[in-house]
Amino acid sequence: MSVSSPNVLAPKSSNQTPAWVTPKNLFPSSPKAVLVQKKDVEKSTGLPASAQLPVNASPEPHSSPVLVSGPQASPIATGSTAAARPETATELRDRLFSLSTEGLTAQQLGVRNSVLRIEQFIDKAVPKREHLAELCQSLKNLAGIGNSGFKKLNSEHSRDWLRLLAFKVEDFLTHLSALEEPRYRWNEMSMNQVALLCYGLKACYDLNRNGALFSTEQSMQLLQAGRRITRKLMDQIHHRHLIHPQHHSSGDVLSVLAWITSGLQCTLELPGKQQVMLLGGCTTEAGKVSLTDIGISIFDYFEQGRAPSMTARQIGKLMNGIGRLVAAEVLVVNPKPQEKGIARERLRRALRDWCASPSMVPGGIAAGSQSEPGGAMNAVIVGNCIDGIRRLMHAGSLEAGALETMQIIGRSLQWIQQAMSRPDLSLSELQNFRTYLQSALSFVIVDQPVRAQLAAIDKAIAARPS
């Protein structure tokens, strides 16, 4: 297929510098407001007010409009020349759904299933929670196909399915963000339902790998929709105390943590090639719930004796997530009297306890599953844990030479030694271990064990074929 216009699915240039959104008016505080004030719009997004949508506006669904032609237009998949009439979203959907399912790949069938569930949810006058849960699970499965599966969807043969998915995800999120009481009872959501929605949100934006899914016009809608929905969830979590010590599911709370950290990393390209973090710089006006409030609730929940009942995989996600919150300054360590945050001593003790969890004992059930070769530690779990520790080191949250710091680094050395026995350890995993140990050298009093492990890693890297 030959086209003359740039492809909206093409990856972005890697030399563009992300722009952090300023805190003011990050989340619209009044859903009934007609327009965001001009100065707040320009401050929060960097775009002129004329380029913004009304705060409570819902973009028109993509059931009939013609796709925009020009620099951001998608290529035409049906015509033989680039000059053919652009295909509408409805025509694209009808053409793809006319194909026999027997000839579709697993990835294409996954997109088809997600599209049907999105349409089912939107079409309901009163959306049902079970439909939302099924939809979020479908999107989570689709986002979990991995880079190789996503590359197959982004191939010449399957790219139209990605175009359709982009339109439907935009429809879903803008529709959900506009739902208010009583049509959708946000104030009756359970913690488990909040967790499922967080999984769905993360999946939607994770699908935009390297900017390969959403156009700049779609990104503008998705930026505002993602923030509106997150605001609704933050309010529910905080005001109804959904994250409380008696809540039985650590997985539910981890799903909220995963969405926050994912949103802090997600970059959307808006018109004018401006890069904006979806949840970047997330503090709010006085009196409003902030991500800092949610981060403190998450830390408090896991500090209070949850570790012994958690799996190694959950511990890895927790340590990685807390490290990212601290690095992004959402979770402030050793705050000033007027700031919200946690004391450094509390963080060190909690981190030590998480490292000492029974599920993190090398060679034991910490291996993550019975299929781990020779009882070796799962390298992905180890990578998540040490990435979190390294971020806390760089943020100054761990004190060099402190007893807890020595215990944390000592346990991490055991994990790395166990993971090194895996025959399938990749070069990137070895290099990640090395980067962590280089950072750890500055925090230990006796550095011989760390240097010995570094030498073993250097030997293993040198033995790899060039």
C-alpha positions in Angstrom: 0.0 0.0 0.0 1.4 3.3 -1.0 0.4 6.6 0.5 1.7 10.1 0.2 0.6 11.5 3.5 2.4 10.8 6.9 0.9 8.0 8.9 -0.7 8.8 12.2 0.6 5.5 13.5 4.2 6.3 12.8 6.3 6.5 16.0 7.2 10.0 17.3 10.7 11.5 17.2 12.7 10.5 20.3 14.3 13.9 20.7 11.1 15.7 21.7 11.2 16.9 25.3 8.1 16.1 27.5 6.4 19.2 28.9 5.1 18.9 32.5 1.6 20.3 33.0 1.5 23.0 35.7 -0.5 22.1 38.8 -3.2 24.8 38.3 -6.6 23.5 37.2 -5.1 20.1 36.4 -8.4 18.5 37.0 -11.6 20.4 36.3 -13.3 21.0 39.6 -16.8 21.8 38.3 -18.3 19.4 35.8 -20.9 22.0 35.0 -18.5 24.7 34.0 -19.0 25.7 30.4 -15.4 26.7 29.6 -12.1 26.5 31.4 -10.8 30.0 32.1 -8.4 31.1 29.4 -5.4 31.7 31.7 -5.9 28.3 33.5 -6.2 26.5 30.1 -3.0 28.0 28.9 -1.3 27.2 32.1 -2.4 23.6 32.4 -1.9 22.5 28.9 0.3 25.1 27.2 -2.2 25.5 24.5 -4.2 28.6 23.6 -7.7 28.7 25.1 -9.2 28.7 21.7 -7.9 25.1 21.2 -9.6 23.7 24.3 -12.8 21.8 24.6 -15.5 22.9 27.1 -14.7 21.2 30.4 -17.9 19.2 30.4 -18.2 18.8 26.6 -18.3 15.4 25.1 -16.8 15.2 21.6 -19.1 13.9 18.9 -18.9 10.1 18.5 -17.0 8.8 15.5 -20.1 7.2 14.0 -20.4 9.5 11.0 -17.7 12.3 10.6 -15.2 12.1 7.8 -11.7 11.5 9.0 -9.5 14.6 8.9 -7.1 14.8 6.0 -3.8 16.5 6.1 -0.7 16.1 8.3 -2.4 14.1 11.0 -4.7 12.0 8.8 -4.6 8.3 8.7 -3.7 6.7 5.4 -6.5 5.4 3.2 -6.7 1.7 3.3 -9.3 1.0 0.7 -8.3 3.1 -2.3 -5.5 2.5 -4.7 -4.3 6.1 -4.6 -3.8 8.6 -1.8 -6.3 11.0 -3.5 -9.3 8.7 -2.8 -12.0 10.0 -0.4 -11.1 9.4 3.2 -13.0 6.6 4.8 -15.4 7.5 7.6 -15.1 5.8 11.0 -18.5 4.1 10.4 -17.3 2.8 7.0 -14.0 1.6 8.5 -16.0 -0.3 11.2 -18.4 -1.8 8.7 -15.6 -2.9 6.4 -13.6 -4.6 9.1 -16.7 -6.3 10.7 -17.7 -7.7 7.3 -14.6 -9.8 7.3 -14.9 -13.5 8.3 -13.8 -14.0 11.8 -12.2 -17.3 10.7 -9.5 -15.3 8.8 -8.6 -13.0 11.7 -5.6 -13.3 13.9 -5.8 -13.5 17.7 -4.8 -9.9 18.0 -7.5 -8.8 15.5 -10.1 -10.8 17.2 -9.1 -9.2 20.5 -9.7 -5.7 19.0 -13.0 -6.9 17.5 -14.1 -8.1 20.9 -13.1 -4.9 22.6 -14.9 -2.8 20.0 -18.1 -4.8 20.5 -18.0 -4.3 24.3 -17.3 -0.6 24.0 -20.4 -0.2 21.7 -22.5 -2.3 24.1 -21.5 0.0 27.0 -22.1 3.2 25.2 -25.5 2.1 23.8 -27.0 1.5 27.2 -29.2 4.3 28.5 -28.1 3.3 32.0 -24.7 1.6 31.7 -24.3 -1.5 33.8 -21.3 -2.1 36.1 -20.8 -5.6 34.9 -20.5 -4.4 31.3 -17.9 -1.9 32.4 -16.0 -4.7 34.2 -16.1 -7.0 31.2 -15.0 -4.1 28.9 -12.0 -3.2 31.2 -11.0 -6.9 31.3 -11.1 -7.1 27.5 -8.9 -4.0 27.2 -6.5 -5.3 29.8 -6.2 -8.5 27.9 -5.6 -6.6 24.7 -3.0 -4.3 26.2 -1.2 -7.4 27.6 -0.5 -9.0 24.2 3.1 -7.8 24.5 5.3 -5.8 22.2 5.5 -8.7 19.6 1.7 -8.9 19.4 1.3 -5.2 19.2 3.9 -5.0 16.4 1.7 -7.5 14.5 -1.3 -5.2 14.9 0.8 -2.3 13.8 1.8 -4.1 10.6 0.5 -3.1 7.2 -2.1 -5.9 7.3 -3.6 -5.0 10.6 -3.1 -1.3 11.0 -6.8 -0.5 10.1 -7.8 -2.5 13.2 -5.6 -0.1 15.3 -7.3 2.9 13.6 -10.7 1.5 14.6 -9.6 0.7 18.1 -8.3 4.3 18.6 -11.7 5.8 17.6 -13.5 3.4 19.9 -11.2 3.9 22.9 -11.7 7.7 22.4 -15.5 7.2 22.3 -15.5 5.0 25.4 -13.4 7.4 27.6 -15.1 10.6 26.5 -18.5 8.9 27.1 -17.5 7.6 30.5 -16.0 10.9 31.6 -19.2 12.7 30.8 -21.5 10.3 32.8 -22.8 11.9 36.0 -25.2 11.0 38.8 -27.7 9.4 38.7 -27.1 7.9 35.3 -23.9 6.4 36.5 -23.7 6.1 40.3 -20.0 6.8 40.9 -20.7 7.2 44.6 -21.8 3.5 44.8 -18.6 2.0 43.3 -16.9 -0.6 45.4 -13.1 -0.7 45.8 -13.0 -3.7 43.5 -15.0 -1.8 40.8 -12.6 1.2 41.2 -9.7 -1.3 40.7 -11.2 -2.7 37.5 -11.7 0.7 36.1 -8.1 1.6 36.9 -7.0 -1.5 35.0 -9.2 -0.4 32.1 -7.7 3.1 32.1 -4.2 1.8 32.2 -4.9 -0.6 29.3 -6.4 2.2 27.1 -3.3 4.4 27.4 -0.8 1.5 27.4 -2.2 0.7 24.0 -0.6 4.0 22.8 2.8 2.4 22.8 5.4 4.9 21.5 2.6 7.2 20.3 1.5 4.5 17.8 -2.3 4.6 18.4 -3.8 8.0 18.9 -3.6 11.0 16.6 -2.9 14.4 18.0 -6.6 15.4 17.8 -7.6 12.2 19.6 -4.9 12.8 22.3 -6.4 16.2 23.1 -9.8 14.5 23.9 -8.1 11.7 25.7 -6.1 14.0 27.9 -9.2 15.7 29.2 -11.2 12.5 29.5 -8.5 10.7 31.4 -8.2 13.5 33.9 -12.0 13.8 34.4 -12.3 10.1 35.1 -9.2 10.1 37.4 -10.7 13.1 39.3 -14.0 11.1 39.9 -12.0 8.1 41.1 -9.8 10.1 43.4 -12.8 11.8 45.0 -14.5 8.4 45.6 -11.3 6.8 47.0 -10.6 9.7 49.4 -14.1 10.8 50.6 -15.4 7.3 51.0 -12.2 5.9 52.5 -12.1 3.0 50.1 -8.4 2.3 50.8 -8.7 1.3 54.4 -6.7 -1.3 56.5 -9.6 -3.8 56.5 -9.9 -4.0 52.7 -8.9 -7.6 52.0 -7.5 -7.3 48.4 -4.0 -6.0 48.0 -4.4 -6.4 44.3 -7.2 -3.8 44.2 -5.0 -1.2 45.8 -2.1 -2.1 43.6 -4.3 -1.5 40.5 -4.8 2.1 41.7 -1.1 2.5 42.2 -0.4 1.0 38.8 -2.8 3.5 37.1 -1.3 6.5 38.9 2.3 5.5 38.0 1.3 4.7 34.4 -0.5 8.1 34.1 2.6 9.8 35.4 4.6 8.2 32.6 2.1 8.5 29.8 2.9 11.3 27.3 0.4 12.5 24.8 1.2 14.6 21.8 -1.2 17.5 21.3 -1.6 19.8 18.2 1.5 21.9 17.7 3.7 18.8 18.7 3.5 19.7 22.3 4.2 16.7 24.6 2.0 16.6 27.8 2.1 14.1 30.6 -1.3 12.7 31.2 -1.1 13.0 35.0 2.1 15.0 35.2 2.7 17.5 38.0 -0.5 16.4 39.8 -1.3 18.6 42.6 -4.5 20.5 42.9 -6.1 23.6 44.4 -6.4 23.9 48.2 -9.2 21.8 49.5 -9.2 19.3 46.6 -8.1 15.7 46.8 -4.6 15.3 45.2 -2.6 12.4 44.0 -0.4 13.0 47.1 -3.4 12.2 49.2 -4.0 9.0 47.3 -0.3 8.1 47.4 -0.3 8.5 51.2 -3.4 6.3 51.5 -1.7 3.6 49.4 1.5 3.7 51.5 -0.4 3.6 54.8 -2.3 0.6 53.6 0.8 -1.4 52.7 2.8 -0.3 55.7 0.3 -1.9 58.1 1.4 -5.5 57.9 0.2 -6.5 54.4 3.5 -7.9 53.2 3.3 -11.4 54.7 0.2 -12.2 52.7 1.4 -10.7 49.4 3.0 -12.6 46.6 6.5 -11.9 45.3 5.0 -10.4 42.1 2.8 -8.0 44.2 5.8 -7.0 46.3 7.7 -6.2 43.2 4.9 -4.0 41.8 4.5 -2.3 45.2 8.2 -1.4 45.5 8.5 -0.2 42.0 5.3 1.9 42.3 6.3 3.6 45.5 9.7 4.4 44.0 8.0 6.0 41.0 5.7 8.1 43.3 8.6 9.4 45.3 10.7 10.1 42.1 7.8 12.0 40.7 7.4 14.0 43.9 3.8 12.8 44.3 4.8 11.1 47.5 7.0 13.5 49.5 9.6 12.0 51.9 10.6 14.1 55.0 8.0 16.8 54.2 8.2 20.3 55.6 5.6 21.1 58.3 3.1 22.5 55.9 3.5 19.6 53.4 1.8 16.2 53.1 4.1 13.2 53.0 5.9 10.5 55.0 8.9 10.5 57.2 12.1 8.9 55.8 12.3 6.5 58.8 8.8 5.2 58.1 9.7 4.6 54.4 13.0 2.8 55.3 11.2 0.5 57.8 8.4 -0.3 55.4 10.8 -1.1 52.6 12.8 -3.3 54.9 9.7 -5.2 55.9 8.6 -5.6 52.3 12.0 -7.0 51.5 11.8 -9.4 54.4 8.4 -10.8 53.4 8.2 -14.6 53.3 7.4 -14.4 49.6 10.8 -12.7 48.9 13.0 -15.4 50.5 15.4 -16.5 47.7 14.9 -20.1 46.7 11.6 -20.4 48.6 8.1 -19.5 47.4 9.7 -16.2 46.4 10.6 -17.9 43.1 7.1 -16.7 42.0 5.9 -20.0 40.6 6.8 -23.7 40.7 8.0 -23.5 37.1 11.0 -21.3 37.9 14.2 -23.2 36.9 16.1 -24.5 40.0 14.1 -22.3 42.4 15.8 -19.2 40.9 14.3 -15.8 41.6 12.0 -14.4 38.8 14.2 -11.8 37.0 11.1 -9.6 36.3 10.2 -9.5 40.0 13.8 -8.7 41.0 14.0 -6.0 38.4 10.8 -4.3 39.7 12.1 -4.4 43.3 15.6 -3.0 42.6 14.2 -0.4 40.2 12.1 0.9 43.1 15.0 0.8 45.5 17.3 2.6 43.1 14.7 5.4 42.6 14.5 5.9 46.4 18.3 6.0 46.5 18.4 8.7 43.9 15.6 10.7 45.6 17.6 10.7 48.9 15.0 8.7 50.7 17.5 6.1 51.9 20.2 7.0 54.3 23.7 5.7 53.5 25.0 3.4 56.2 21.6 3.1 58.1 20.8 -0.3 59.4 17.6 -0.6 57.4 19.4 0.5 54.3 22.0 -2.3 54.8 19.3 -4.9 55.3 17.5 -3.8 52.1 20.7 -3.9 50.0 21.7 -7.2 51.6 18.4 -8.8 50.7 18.6 -7.4 47.1 22.1 -9.0 46.7 20.5 -12.4 47.5 17.8 -11.8 44.9 20.3 -10.9 42.2 22.5 -13.9 43.0 19.5 -16.2 42.7 18.3 -14.6 39.5 21.8 -15.0 38.0 21.3 -18.8 38.0 18.6 -18.5 35.5 19.6 -19.8 32.1 17.3 -17.4 30.3 18.5 -14.2 31.9 18.7 -11.5 29.2 21.6 -9.1 28.6 19.3 -6.1 29.5 18.4 -7.8 32.8 22.1 -8.2 33.6 22.8 -4.6 32.7 19.9 -3.5 34.9 21.4 -5.5 37.8 24.7 -3.8 37.2 23.2 -0.3 37.2 21.5 -0.9 40.5 24.7 -2.3 42.2 26.7 0.7 41.0 24.1 3.0 42.8 24.2 0.7 45.9 28.0 1.2 46.3 27.4 4.7 47.7 25.1 3.4 50.4 27.0 0.6 52.0 29.7 0.7 54.6 31.4 -2.5 53.6 31.3 -2.7 49.8 33.1 -6.0 49.1 29.9 -8.1 48.6 28.5 -5.5 46.2 31.8 -5.4 44.2 32.0 -9.2 44.1 28.5 -9.3 42.6 29.5 -6.6 40.1 32.5 -8.6 39.0 30.3 -11.7 38.5 27.9 -9.7 36.4 30.7 -8.1 34.3 32.0 -11.7 33.7 28.5 -12.8 32.6 28.1 -9.8 30.3 31.6 -10.4 28.7 30.7 -14.0 28.1 27.6 -13.0 26.0 28.1 -13.1 22.2 28.7 -9.7 20.7 
